[in-house]
Amino acid sequence: YKQILTMLGCASAGAMAAIFKAPIAAIVFVLEVIMLNLTMSSLVPLLIASVTASLTSYAFLGQNVLYSFTLKHQFDIGDVPFYIVLGLFTGFVSVYFTRMYMFIADRFAAIKSWQVKLITGGALLGLMVFVLPALFGEGYSGINQALAGSYSYLFEGTLFSRISENAIVIILVITFVILFKVIATSITFGSGGVGGIFAPTLFMGAHTGLLFAFVLSQFGIDLDSGSFVLVGMAGMIAGVIHAPLTAIFLIAELTGGYGLFMPLMITSTISYATMRIFVTNSVYTYQLAHKGELITHDKDKAALSLMDVESLVETNFSTVAADATLGDLVEIISESSRNVFPVIDSANNFLGIVWVNDIRHIVFKPELYDSTFVRDLMFMPSPIVSPGESMEDVAYKFQTSSHYNLTVVDKGKYVGFVSRANVFSKYRSMIKNFMEE
């Protein structure tokens, strides 16, 4: 597991470092999003992968930054309130992004025919791009123009080009571009298209910052729109992928805008905190979290999530029928090393258990062997475990009960038992593996 995770982390870091020419952000991304542990055994391969990928990218594509940005005004402490508000704004836009993405993904997942998905997605995307051509593509060119403080490209080839000087129209168009970009992205994924999350998130962040600066300018507040576009990108990355550190370093490396580290930190932190209040998981992790398969930096949860009930089920328990006599049960007990006996019928339906301690007082009374039946001695245990149950839930059941063995039942059918000793022995082994360098 650790080798696979390290290889995935190195591949992710290398890809991100090469595409965005951001080696530091690539490493931070793996630590924040891929949840790789910060140990020397994992950090050194990440450094090698990131540096090698960046150098390869430099060799073929040059060393220019992806987005050209020139800091016109140094950070002014008086602008801190605006960056705080921008953090809240990008946080709420991130909530919208994530929930809309999940909603559309679920709607398309319910469509079984790929032809219907393709036609529906193509028609909707065609309509949106016709009305707002700026939605087409990854948006890198649009981001560069937004960094320059320009919004004229949003009106090129649109039905609104004749009224592009009207402030209300400008605000509405930028707002619609922000709102519909995530819809276009989600439809692309849902209908079977190929794309990513980073580019749409950066595009939305840039236009969120542009909208914020433009609205304030209408009230006589003169701000450097390029700086707010830049910081808005960081705020969206921090919120959407739940990675504030990645957002800070990525935007700084993408643009060379290291002079805005403080605003980047302020906005990214507030955006991430706002997002976490409303949405616990990012677009990358919500499906894994829903399935109970999300691996995090919490070693306890990580160890439990890598364990499954089926691999820990013990089946060497002797079963007994409900209509068997006490004599039959005593014979089974004499041949078993267990003190718990599951009671089942001919169809393997689980009916209950008999615990030796409960019948110890009558085991040595032969006169009761033929007149006492198992159905009179058994009881239905609680709690019961199902094969698909998460190990976190199983561990909680052991913690809140006094049982050393829990019955595993699948849709009423007897499967076996999981023991407290085996579960915690496996758990300790997993924790030891996590702690090793």
C-alpha positions in Angstrom: 0.0 0.0 0.0 2.7 2.5 1.0 4.6 1.8 -2.3 1.5 2.3 -4.4 0.6 5.5 -2.6 4.2 6.8 -3.0 4.2 6.0 -6.7 0.8 7.7 -7.1 2.1 10.7 -5.2 5.2 10.9 -7.4 3.2 10.6 -10.6 0.8 13.4 -9.4 3.7 15.7 -8.3 5.5 15.1 -11.6 2.5 15.8 -13.8 1.5 18.9 -11.9 5.1 20.2 -11.8 5.5 19.7 -15.5 2.1 21.2 -16.6 2.1 24.2 -14.4 5.9 24.6 -13.9 5.3 24.7 -10.2 7.5 22.1 -8.4 6.9 23.4 -4.9 3.1 23.5 -5.3 3.2 20.0 -6.8 4.8 18.6 -3.6 2.4 20.5 -1.4 -0.5 19.3 -3.5 0.4 15.7 -2.9 0.8 16.2 0.8 -2.6 18.0 1.1 -4.8 16.2 -1.4 -3.2 12.8 -2.0 -2.7 12.6 1.8 0.9 11.3 1.6 2.6 11.2 4.9 5.4 13.7 5.4 8.3 11.4 6.0 11.8 11.3 4.5 11.0 8.0 2.7 8.1 9.7 0.8 9.5 13.3 0.6 12.7 12.4 -1.2 11.0 10.6 -4.1 8.5 13.5 -4.4 11.4 16.0 -4.6 13.1 13.9 -7.3 9.9 13.5 -9.3 8.9 17.1 -9.1 12.3 18.5 -10.0 12.8 16.0 -12.9 9.4 16.9 -14.3 10.0 20.6 -14.0 13.4 20.4 -15.7 11.9 18.3 -18.5 9.2 20.9 -18.9 11.7 23.7 -19.0 13.8 21.9 -21.6 10.8 21.6 -24.0 8.6 24.5 -23.2 11.0 27.1 -21.7 11.0 28.7 -18.3 8.3 31.3 -18.8 5.4 31.3 -16.2 2.0 30.1 -17.4 0.3 33.3 -16.6 2.1 36.6 -17.1 1.6 39.0 -14.1 3.4 42.2 -13.1 2.8 43.5 -9.6 1.8 47.2 -10.1 1.2 48.0 -6.5 2.8 46.6 -3.4 0.7 45.0 -0.7 -1.0 47.7 1.4 -2.2 46.7 4.9 -5.2 48.9 4.3 -6.4 46.4 1.7 -6.6 43.5 4.2 -10.4 44.0 4.8 -11.0 43.6 1.0 -8.9 40.4 0.9 -10.9 39.1 3.8 -14.2 39.8 2.0 -12.8 38.2 -1.2 -11.9 35.1 0.9 -15.6 34.9 2.0 -16.7 35.5 -1.6 -14.5 32.8 -3.1 -15.5 30.5 -0.3 -19.2 30.7 -1.2 -18.4 30.4 -4.9 -16.4 27.3 -4.0 -19.4 25.9 -2.2 -21.5 26.6 -5.3 -18.9 24.9 -7.5 -18.7 21.7 -5.4 -22.5 21.3 -4.9 -23.3 22.0 -8.5 -20.6 19.6 -9.6 -22.0 16.8 -7.4 -25.6 17.5 -8.5 -24.8 17.3 -12.2 -22.6 14.3 -11.8 -25.4 12.5 -10.0 -27.9 13.4 -12.7 -25.7 12.1 -15.5 -24.8 9.0 -13.5 -28.5 8.1 -13.4 -28.6 8.1 -17.3 -27.8 4.6 -18.4 -27.4 5.2 -22.1 -24.1 6.7 -23.2 -25.8 8.0 -26.4 -28.3 10.0 -24.4 -25.5 11.3 -22.2 -23.5 12.4 -25.3 -26.4 14.1 -27.1 -27.7 15.8 -23.9 -24.2 17.0 -22.9 -23.4 18.2 -26.4 -26.7 20.1 -26.8 -26.4 21.8 -23.5 -22.7 22.7 -24.0 -23.4 24.0 -27.5 -26.1 26.3 -26.2 -24.0 27.7 -23.4 -21.0 28.3 -25.6 -23.2 30.0 -28.2 -24.5 32.5 -25.6 -21.2 32.8 -23.7 -18.2 31.9 -26.0 -15.8 32.6 -23.1 -16.9 29.3 -21.6 -15.2 27.3 -24.4 -11.9 25.7 -23.7 -9.6 25.7 -20.6 -9.7 29.5 -20.3 -5.9 30.2 -20.0 -6.1 33.1 -22.5 -9.1 34.6 -20.6 -7.2 34.4 -17.3 -4.2 36.3 -18.8 -6.6 39.0 -20.0 -8.3 39.2 -16.6 -4.9 39.5 -14.9 -4.3 42.5 -17.2 -7.6 44.0 -15.9 -9.4 43.5 -19.2 -12.9 42.0 -19.6 -13.6 42.9 -23.2 -12.9 39.3 -24.4 -16.0 38.2 -22.6 -18.1 40.2 -25.1 -16.3 39.1 -28.3 -18.7 37.3 -30.6 -21.6 37.5 -28.2 -25.1 39.0 -28.4 -24.0 41.6 -25.8 -21.1 43.2 -27.7 -23.1 46.4 -28.5 -23.7 47.1 -24.8 -20.3 46.1 -23.5 -19.7 49.5 -21.9 -22.7 49.3 -19.5 -21.5 48.6 -16.0 -24.6 46.5 -15.1 -24.2 44.4 -18.2 -20.5 43.8 -17.4 -21.4 42.7 -13.9 -24.1 40.3 -15.2 -21.9 38.8 -17.9 -19.0 38.1 -15.5 -21.5 36.7 -13.0 -23.0 34.4 -15.6 -19.6 33.3 -16.8 -18.7 32.3 -13.2 -22.0 30.5 -12.6 -22.1 28.6 -15.9 -18.4 27.6 -16.1 -18.9 24.9 -13.4 -22.1 23.8 -15.1 -20.2 23.4 -18.4 -17.4 21.6 -16.7 -19.7 19.2 -14.9 -21.7 18.5 -18.1 -18.5 17.8 -19.9 -17.5 15.2 -17.3 -20.9 13.7 -16.9 -21.5 13.2 -20.7 -18.2 11.4 -21.1 -15.8 14.2 -21.9 -12.3 14.6 -20.7 -11.1 17.5 -18.6 -9.7 18.6 -15.3 -10.7 20.6 -12.2 -7.7 22.9 -11.9 -8.2 25.0 -15.1 -12.0 25.6 -14.6 -11.3 26.5 -10.9 -8.5 28.9 -11.9 -10.8 30.5 -14.5 -13.7 30.9 -12.0 -11.3 32.3 -9.4 -9.8 34.8 -11.9 -13.3 36.1 -12.8 -14.5 36.1 -9.2 -11.6 38.4 -8.4 -12.2 40.5 -11.5 -15.9 40.8 -10.6 -15.1 41.8 -7.0 -12.7 44.5 -8.1 -15.0 45.8 -10.7 -18.0 46.1 -8.4 -15.9 48.0 -5.8 -14.7 50.3 -8.5 -18.3 51.3 -9.2 -18.4 52.6 -5.6 -15.3 54.7 -6.1 -12.9 52.2 -4.4 -9.9 52.0 -6.7 -8.1 48.6 -6.4 -5.5 46.9 -8.5 -7.8 44.4 -10.4 -4.9 42.2 -11.4 -3.9 41.5 -7.8 -7.5 40.6 -6.9 -7.8 38.4 -10.0 -4.6 36.6 -8.8 -5.7 36.2 -5.2 -9.2 35.2 -6.4 -7.6 32.2 -8.2 -5.9 31.1 -5.0 -9.2 31.5 -3.0 -11.0 29.2 -5.4 -8.3 26.6 -5.5 -8.2 26.6 -1.7 -11.9 26.2 -1.4 -12.7 23.7 -4.3 -9.9 21.2 -3.7 -9.5 21.9 0.1 -5.8 22.7 -0.3 -5.0 26.3 1.0 -1.2 25.7 0.9 -1.3 24.4 -2.6 -3.3 27.4 -3.6 -0.8 29.8 -2.1 2.3 28.2 -3.7 0.6 27.3 -7.0 -0.6 30.8 -7.8 2.7 32.3 -6.7 4.6 30.0 -9.0 2.2 30.2 -11.9 2.4 34.0 -12.1 5.6 34.9 -10.3 3.4 36.9 -8.0 5.5 36.3 -4.8 4.9 39.9 -3.7 1.3 39.0 -2.8 2.1 36.2 -0.3 0.2 37.8 2.5 -3.0 38.4 0.5 -2.8 34.9 -0.9 -2.5 33.5 2.7 -5.4 35.6 4.0 -7.9 34.9 1.1 -6.9 31.2 0.8 -7.3 30.5 4.5 -10.7 32.3 4.8 -12.0 30.6 1.6 -11.0 27.2 2.8 -12.6 27.8 6.3 -15.8 29.0 4.7 -16.0 26.0 2.4 -15.4 23.6 5.2 -18.4 25.0 7.1 -20.7 24.0 4.3 -19.0 21.1 2.5 -16.8 18.6 4.4 -15.2 17.0 1.4 -13.7 18.4 -1.8 -14.7 17.4 -5.4 -11.8 15.0 -5.3 -12.8 13.1 -2.2 -16.6 13.3 -1.7 -17.2 10.0 -3.6 -14.5 8.2 -1.6 -15.8 9.6 1.7 -19.3 8.5 0.7 -18.0 4.9 0.2 -15.9 5.1 3.4 -12.7 4.6 1.4 -11.1 8.0 2.0 -7.5 7.8 3.3 -6.5 10.9 5.4 -3.6 12.0 7.6 -5.5 10.6 10.5 -3.6 7.3 11.0 -6.4 5.7 13.1 -9.0 6.3 10.4 -6.6 5.4 7.6 -5.7 2.1 9.2 -9.4 1.2 9.8 -10.3 2.2 6.2 -7.8 -0.2 4.8 -9.3 -3.1 6.8 -12.4 -4.9 5.8 -14.7 -7.3 7.6 -14.6 -10.1 5.1 -10.9 -10.6 5.5 -11.3 -10.9 9.3 -14.3 -13.2 9.4 -13.6 -16.5 11.3 -15.7 -19.4 10.3 -14.4 -22.2 12.6 -17.5 -22.0 14.8 -19.6 -25.1 15.1 -23.2 -24.5 14.2 -26.3 -26.1 15.8 -29.9 -26.4 14.7 -32.7 -24.7 16.7 -34.6 -28.0 17.2 -31.5 -29.9 18.4 -31.6 -31.2 21.9 -29.3 -30.3 24.8 -27.6 -33.7 24.3 -26.8 -32.8 20.7 -25.4 -29.5 21.8 -23.2 -31.1 24.5 -21.7 -33.4 21.9 -20.9 -30.5 19.6 -19.4 -28.6 22.6 -17.1 -31.5 23.4 -15.7 -31.3 19.9 -15.3 -27.6 19.7 -12.7 -25.2 21.0 -15.1 -22.3 21.0 -17.6 -21.1 23.7 -20.1 -19.5 21.3 -22.3 -21.6 19.0 -24.4 -20.0 16.2 -27.9 -21.3 15.7 -29.0 -21.7 12.1 -31.8 -23.4 10.1 -31.5 -25.6 7.0 -31.3 -22.5 4.8 -28.4 -21.1 6.8 -30.6 -18.3 8.2 -29.2 -16.9 11.4 -31.5 -17.5 14.4 -29.3 -16.7 17.4 -26.4 -18.0 19.5 -25.9 -20.2 22.5 -23.2 -19.1 24.9 -21.6 -21.9 27.0 -21.5 -19.8 30.1 -25.3 -19.5 30.0 -25.8 -23.3 30.0 -23.0 -24.3 32.2 -25.4 -25.1 35.1 -27.3 -27.7 33.0 -24.6 -29.2 30.8 -23.9 -31.9 33.4 -27.5 -32.9 33.9 -28.2 -35.9 31.6 -31.8 -36.0 32.6 -32.3 -32.7 30.7 -30.5 -33.8 27.5 -33.7 -35.0 25.7 -36.2 -32.6 27.1 -34.3 -29.4 26.6 -34.0 -27.9 23.1 -31.5 -25.3 21.7 -34.4 -22.9 20.8 -35.0 -22.6 24.5 -31.4 -21.7 25.2 -30.5 -19.4 22.4 -30.7 -15.6 22.2 -30.3 -13.0 19.5 -27.0 -11.1 20.1 -26.6 -7.4 19.7 -24.9 -5.7 17.9 -24.5 -7.7 14.7 -22.0 -6.9 11.9 -22.6 -7.0 8.1 -19.8 -8.0 5.6 -19.9 -4.6 3.9 -19.7 -2.6 7.2 -16.8 -0.2 7.7 -14.2 -1.2 10.2 -14.6 2.1 12.0 -18.2 1.1 12.8 -17.1 -2.4 13.8 -14.4 -1.0 16.1 -17.1 1.3 17.7 -19.3 -1.7 18.3 -16.5 -3.5 20.1 -15.8 -0.4 22.1 -19.4 0.1 23.2 -20.1 -3.6 24.0 -18.5 -6.2 26.2 -18.4 -8.8 23.5 -15.2 -10.5 22.4 -16.9 -11.9 19.2 -19.5 -10.2 17.0 -21.7 -12.2 14.6 -21.4 -11.4 10.9 -24.7 -11.8 9.1 -25.4 -11.1 5.4 -29.0 -10.4 4.6 -30.1 -12.8 7.4 -27.7 -15.5 6.4 -25.0 -16.6 8.9 -21.4 -15.8 7.7 -19.2 -16.2 10.8 -17.7 -14.0 13.6 -15.2 -11.2 13.9 -13.2 -11.2 17.1 -11.9 -8.3 19.1 -8.5 -9.8 19.3 -8.1 -10.2 15.5 -9.5 -6.8 14.7 -7.1 -5.0 17.0 -4.2 -7.2 16.1 -4.7 -6.2 12.5 -5.2 -2.6 13.5 -1.9 -2.5 15.4 -0.1 -4.1 12.5 -1.5 -1.4 10.2 -0.5 1.4 12.5 3.0 0.0 12.8 3.2 0.0 9.0 2.1 3.6 8.9 4.7 4.7 11.5 7.6 3.1 9.7 9.8 5.6 7.7 
